[in-house]
Amino acid sequence: MKDTNYTNEWPPKAYKNLEFLNSSQARHVRILCELAEPKKRLKRMGVYNTIAFFGSARIPDSNTAREHLTVAEKEAAEGKPDDEALAQRLRVAKRHMRASKYHDMAMELARQLAEWSKTITDPKKRFFICTGGGDGMMRAANHGAYLADQPSVGLGISLPFEQELNPYIPHDLQFEFHYFMIRKYWFAYMAKAMVATPGGFGTMDELFEIMTLIQTHKIQKRMPIVLLGSEFWNDILNFEAFRDWGMISDEDLNLFRIMDDIDEARDWIIEELTTHYVNKPHVEPTIPGI
């Protein structure tokens, strides 16, 4: 029987073949795209340096948290005493109310840092607020930059939840990554300072990875790290215990500072960035092989 699977249509080029590009065989191509496309766009937008903010996507500002708590208390009072769903909503509302002050602090710190950055004469030496692009603490930092009338960066990630980018990121600086490892690369590569606010597994992952890279000299640039909120950080992590058990050295405790005062955090970050970057010649970052 004659083969009927012949056609006069011209075959698609490999780089236009979506079936191939979405296959496991083209994974390395997709990884390279997530390296090359953001580099082009960031350079076009004049973003060479960032101050990375990390934190929970779940924590609202204090006004919203207070409203949610009021509603939850009213529902619990009017509902049945044994209604576990209402009780759980009330517990969550109380937890969010407790943490919401850090949302407000992150927004104000980001605003002040963005205001300072705008005063730097050389545009290539300015610092842009950069977050994971989501809600909660990330929204707070992007909102702070927005209030200072400075664009900020949102490095989003495709997830089954917490996917939406917050509205305070300009379109040209909105990114959505598929690969966590490439998203982490852009966080570490562009950041000259880091602010970690209260957060969950994702925040701990980013914080410890950055500190590990600095500890092992994979990151050799100066990167001041602020852990915002001593009540939170001292409650969940005993850094001295790492040292006392011999897991880290005394010097490793100098990789970060735990702070509660916005002005103190702002002044230290500005002092570090001015000394190590603003007062030194600009060197444009490069990516080997791209």
VEXMAR-488702 format. One line per field, with one value per residue (C-alpha): residue in one letter; y, z, x. Coordinates in Angstrom, 3 decimals. Layout:
% VEXMAR-488702
r <- [A | ...] $
Y <- [Y | ...] $
Z <- [Z | ...] $
X <- [X | ...] $
% end
This chain:
% VEXMAR-488702
r <- [M | K | D | T | N | Y | T | N | E | W | P | P | K | A | Y | K | N | L | E | F | L | N | S | S | Q | A | R | H | V | R | I | L | C | E | L | A | E | P | K | K | R | L | K | R | M | G | V | Y | N | T | I | A | F | F | G | S | A | R | I | P | D | S | N | T | A | R | E | H | L | T | V | A | E | K | E | A | A | E | G | K | P | D | D | E | A | L | A | Q | R | L | R | V | A | K | R | H | M | R | A | S | K | Y | H | D | M | A | M | E | L | A | R | Q | L | A | E | W | S | K | T | I | T | D | P | K | K | R | F | F | I | C | T | G | G | G | D | G | M | M | R | A | A | N | H | G | A | Y | L | A | D | Q | P | S | V | G | L | G | I | S | L | P | F | E | Q | E | L | N | P | Y | I | P | H | D | L | Q | F | E | F | H | Y | F | M | I | R | K | Y | W | F | A | Y | M | A | K | A | M | V | A | T | P | G | G | F | G | T | M | D | E | L | F | E | I | M | T | L | I | Q | T | H | K | I | Q | K | R | M | P | I | V | L | L | G | S | E | F | W | N | D | I | L | N | F | E | A | F | R | D | W | G | M | I | S | D | E | D | L | N | L | F | R | I | M | D | D | I | D | E | A | R | D | W | I | I | E | E | L | T | T | H | Y | V | N | K | P | H | V | E | P | T | I | P | G | I] $
Y <- [0.000 | 3.445 | 5.618 | 8.448 | 10.409 | 12.812 | 16.527 | 19.525 | 21.686 | 22.997 | 21.561 | 24.042 | 25.267 | 23.608 | 26.862 | 27.315 | 23.759 | 24.197 | 20.459 | 20.087 | 23.215 | 21.927 | 18.459 | 17.080 | 17.034 | 20.858 | 21.505 | 22.991 | 25.385 | 26.587 | 27.066 | 29.199 | 31.277 | 32.047 | 33.240 | 35.253 | 36.976 | 38.548 | 39.758 | 41.605 | 43.132 | 44.173 | 45.884 | 47.667 | 48.922 | 50.082 | 47.605 | 46.548 | 46.339 | 45.252 | 45.126 | 41.804 | 41.517 | 38.077 | 37.180 | 35.436 | 35.818 | 35.337 | 38.355 | 41.416 | 44.986 | 45.858 | 47.560 | 44.569 | 42.146 | 44.102 | 44.011 | 40.257 | 39.734 | 41.779 | 39.703 | 36.418 | 37.409 | 38.382 | 35.120 | 33.075 | 34.883 | 34.378 | 30.822 | 27.524 | 27.017 | 23.696 | 25.025 | 24.132 | 26.025 | 29.299 | 28.596 | 27.971 | 31.214 | 33.073 | 31.453 | 32.394 | 35.955 | 36.360 | 35.025 | 37.393 | 40.312 | 39.512 | 39.445 | 42.309 | 44.959 | 43.530 | 44.089 | 47.778 | 47.878 | 46.227 | 48.695 | 51.684 | 50.354 | 49.683 | 53.176 | 54.845 | 52.790 | 53.579 | 57.281 | 57.179 | 55.246 | 57.923 | 60.461 | 58.541 | 60.525 | 57.622 | 55.650 | 52.462 | 52.635 | 52.887 | 50.060 | 48.690 | 46.878 | 43.258 | 40.667 | 37.383 | 39.427 | 37.906 | 39.048 | 39.682 | 40.854 | 40.928 | 43.200 | 45.407 | 45.968 | 46.602 | 48.958 | 50.850 | 51.396 | 52.463 | 55.094 | 56.408 | 56.584 | 54.142 | 51.005 | 47.689 | 44.117 | 41.082 | 37.663 | 35.530 | 31.736 | 29.367 | 27.626 | 25.821 | 28.654 | 32.159 | 32.763 | 36.253 | 39.177 | 42.132 | 45.366 | 47.499 | 46.092 | 47.767 | 45.452 | 45.532 | 44.334 | 41.500 | 38.054 | 34.569 | 31.720 | 28.012 | 26.932 | 27.821 | 27.495 | 30.209 | 32.472 | 32.058 | 32.853 | 36.208 | 37.012 | 36.300 | 37.718 | 41.154 | 41.668 | 43.898 | 43.733 | 41.513 | 42.070 | 38.938 | 39.571 | 36.924 | 34.071 | 30.346 | 27.613 | 29.715 | 32.570 | 30.177 | 28.504 | 31.792 | 33.083 | 29.982 | 29.506 | 33.080 | 32.760 | 29.419 | 30.954 | 33.810 | 31.447 | 29.273 | 32.314 | 31.418 | 34.927 | 37.186 | 40.565 | 42.435 | 41.782 | 43.164 | 41.000 | 42.350 | 40.000 | 42.254 | 41.506 | 40.071 | 38.678 | 36.436 | 35.451 | 34.760 | 32.717 | 30.383 | 30.177 | 29.847 | 30.928 | 30.728 | 27.047 | 26.423 | 27.849 | 26.136 | 22.766 | 23.493 | 23.666 | 27.219 | 29.474 | 32.627 | 34.662 | 33.213 | 35.062 | 38.270 | 37.382 | 39.086 | 41.524 | 41.108 | 44.505 | 46.030 | 49.697 | 50.827 | 53.797 | 51.626 | 49.065 | 51.785 | 53.549 | 50.366 | 49.209 | 52.668 | 52.862 | 49.441 | 50.079 | 53.509 | 52.180 | 49.077 | 50.141 | 53.804 | 55.092 | 52.563 | 52.406 | 50.723 | 47.263 | 45.866 | 42.269 | 39.623 | 36.096 | 33.749 | 32.164 | 34.515] $
Z <- [0.000 | -0.869 | 2.124 | 2.317 | 5.017 | 2.497 | 2.385 | 0.406 | 3.527 | 4.549 | 7.930 | 10.836 | 12.038 | 15.280 | 17.245 | 16.112 | 16.972 | 20.212 | 20.720 | 20.711 | 22.807 | 25.523 | 25.532 | 27.963 | 25.132 | 24.961 | 28.692 | 28.288 | 25.656 | 28.033 | 30.799 | 28.484 | 27.581 | 31.264 | 31.470 | 28.248 | 28.042 | 31.530 | 30.936 | 27.799 | 29.430 | 32.657 | 30.723 | 28.513 | 31.645 | 33.216 | 36.103 | 37.088 | 40.877 | 43.178 | 46.859 | 47.253 | 49.669 | 50.760 | 52.966 | 53.295 | 50.614 | 53.260 | 55.520 | 54.774 | 55.925 | 59.448 | 58.355 | 56.268 | 59.003 | 61.546 | 59.286 | 58.785 | 62.532 | 63.265 | 60.790 | 62.139 | 65.736 | 64.803 | 62.913 | 65.790 | 68.325 | 66.263 | 65.174 | 66.980 | 69.679 | 68.154 | 64.563 | 63.803 | 60.502 | 62.245 | 64.999 | 62.435 | 60.598 | 63.890 | 64.690 | 61.262 | 61.567 | 64.933 | 63.515 | 60.553 | 62.843 | 64.896 | 61.822 | 59.897 | 61.478 | 59.484 | 56.268 | 57.138 | 58.109 | 54.852 | 52.796 | 54.599 | 54.408 | 50.680 | 50.172 | 51.952 | 50.103 | 46.765 | 47.634 | 48.402 | 45.234 | 43.102 | 44.405 | 42.968 | 40.018 | 37.859 | 36.702 | 36.414 | 40.116 | 41.306 | 43.240 | 42.454 | 44.901 | 43.776 | 45.128 | 44.158 | 42.758 | 44.829 | 47.653 | 51.314 | 52.151 | 48.465 | 47.715 | 50.615 | 49.167 | 45.627 | 47.055 | 48.934 | 45.737 | 43.986 | 46.666 | 46.003 | 42.293 | 41.389 | 39.308 | 40.983 | 39.837 | 40.350 | 39.745 | 39.667 | 39.567 | 38.195 | 41.179 | 41.838 | 44.301 | 45.119 | 41.404 | 40.752 | 40.479 | 42.665 | 40.944 | 41.977 | 39.410 | 35.981 | 33.077 | 31.650 | 34.970 | 35.533 | 35.082 | 35.360 | 35.737 | 35.447 | 37.001 | 40.625 | 40.050 | 37.365 | 39.415 | 42.319 | 39.972 | 39.075 | 42.729 | 43.688 | 40.539 | 40.655 | 44.428 | 46.264 | 49.525 | 50.970 | 53.405 | 54.808 | 56.481 | 58.332 | 55.980 | 55.538 | 53.727 | 50.631 | 52.636 | 54.619 | 51.386 | 49.807 | 52.968 | 53.675 | 50.052 | 49.788 | 53.074 | 51.961 | 48.695 | 50.613 | 53.218 | 50.499 | 48.478 | 45.485 | 45.993 | 46.524 | 46.307 | 49.453 | 50.310 | 53.565 | 54.845 | 57.208 | 59.034 | 59.876 | 63.133 | 66.095 | 67.710 | 64.706 | 63.874 | 67.447 | 68.005 | 65.050 | 64.583 | 67.139 | 65.118 | 68.136 | 68.472 | 64.980 | 66.234 | 69.625 | 67.940 | 65.693 | 62.507 | 61.623 | 62.697 | 64.782 | 61.613 | 59.968 | 62.490 | 60.865 | 57.549 | 58.701 | 61.205 | 62.991 | 63.215 | 64.386 | 63.632 | 60.074 | 60.249 | 61.515 | 58.756 | 56.109 | 57.288 | 57.437 | 53.965 | 52.483 | 54.169 | 52.824 | 49.299 | 49.152 | 50.297 | 48.136 | 45.013 | 44.667 | 45.406 | 43.106 | 39.273 | 37.728 | 36.339 | 34.215 | 35.168 | 32.559 | 32.143 | 30.722 | 27.500 | 26.891] $
X <- [0.000 | 1.273 | 2.237 | -0.282 | 1.606 | 3.110 | 2.449 | 3.590 | 3.612 | 7.009 | 8.116 | 8.317 | 11.688 | 12.742 | 12.555 | 8.928 | 7.906 | 5.945 | 5.548 | 9.324 | 9.967 | 7.646 | 9.188 | 11.762 | 14.314 | 14.187 | 14.462 | 17.936 | 16.565 | 13.842 | 16.419 | 18.555 | 15.499 | 14.906 | 18.514 | 18.688 | 15.284 | 15.348 | 18.916 | 17.864 | 14.802 | 16.518 | 19.285 | 16.755 | 14.975 | 18.242 | 18.165 | 21.684 | 21.398 | 18.584 | 17.699 | 15.914 | 12.992 | 11.788 | 8.840 | 5.516 | 2.872 | 0.174 | 0.568 | -1.626 | -1.118 | -2.275 | -5.516 | -6.599 | -5.559 | -7.587 | -10.658 | -10.280 | -9.911 | -13.036 | -15.051 | -13.646 | -14.427 | -17.987 | -18.548 | -17.128 | -19.309 | -22.449 | -21.683 | -21.841 | -19.173 | -18.089 | -17.782 | -14.167 | -14.103 | -15.004 | -12.492 | -9.767 | -10.556 | -10.275 | -6.921 | -5.551 | -6.863 | -5.122 | -1.849 | -2.022 | -2.818 | 0.284 | 2.534 | 0.931 | 3.154 | 6.046 | 4.099 | 3.883 | 7.573 | 8.655 | 6.647 | 8.137 | 11.708 | 11.321 | 9.906 | 12.792 | 15.405 | 13.759 | 13.672 | 17.386 | 18.185 | 16.557 | 19.086 | 22.051 | 23.391 | 24.595 | 21.509 | 23.574 | 24.391 | 20.807 | 19.164 | 15.730 | 13.478 | 13.053 | 10.618 | 9.054 | 6.192 | 3.416 | 1.160 | 1.889 | 5.405 | 6.326 | 3.407 | 4.508 | 7.989 | 6.758 | 4.128 | 6.831 | 8.818 | 5.609 | 4.983 | 8.501 | 7.674 | 10.435 | 9.753 | 10.458 | 11.034 | 8.802 | 10.362 | 7.233 | 7.102 | 4.471 | 2.869 | -0.419 | -1.203 | 0.084 | 0.629 | -0.674 | 1.712 | 0.816 | -0.308 | 2.692 | 5.131 | 5.361 | 4.616 | 8.138 | 9.598 | 7.132 | 8.665 | 7.244 | 9.711 | 9.117 | 12.411 | 13.087 | 16.829 | 16.834 | 14.606 | 17.053 | 19.905 | 18.369 | 17.714 | 21.329 | 22.895 | 21.270 | 21.029 | 23.484 | 21.501 | 18.795 | 15.946 | 14.295 | 10.960 | 8.926 | 8.111 | 7.756 | 9.645 | 10.286 | 11.793 | 14.000 | 15.084 | 16.153 | 17.840 | 19.878 | 20.850 | 22.152 | 24.056 | 25.502 | 26.712 | 28.347 | 29.809 | 31.367 | 32.545 | 30.416 | 29.061 | 32.070 | 30.379 | 29.418 | 25.759 | 24.353 | 21.503 | 18.829 | 16.477 | 13.553 | 11.766 | 13.701 | 10.534 | 9.982 | 13.559 | 14.661 | 11.511 | 11.918 | 15.708 | 18.477 | 21.486 | 23.805 | 22.888 | 24.291 | 27.592 | 27.494 | 27.009 | 29.980 | 27.912 | 28.980 | 31.835 | 31.674 | 32.270 | 29.170 | 27.002 | 28.242 | 26.581 | 23.375 | 21.906 | 18.583 | 16.888 | 13.621 | 14.224 | 13.462 | 15.814 | 18.658 | 18.129 | 17.888 | 21.033 | 23.099 | 22.031 | 22.672 | 26.084 | 27.082 | 25.819 | 27.421 | 30.800 | 30.924 | 29.023 | 28.062 | 31.564 | 33.214 | 33.305 | 30.291 | 31.000 | 28.198 | 27.373 | 28.013 | 26.729 | 29.390 | 28.248 | 25.296] $
% end
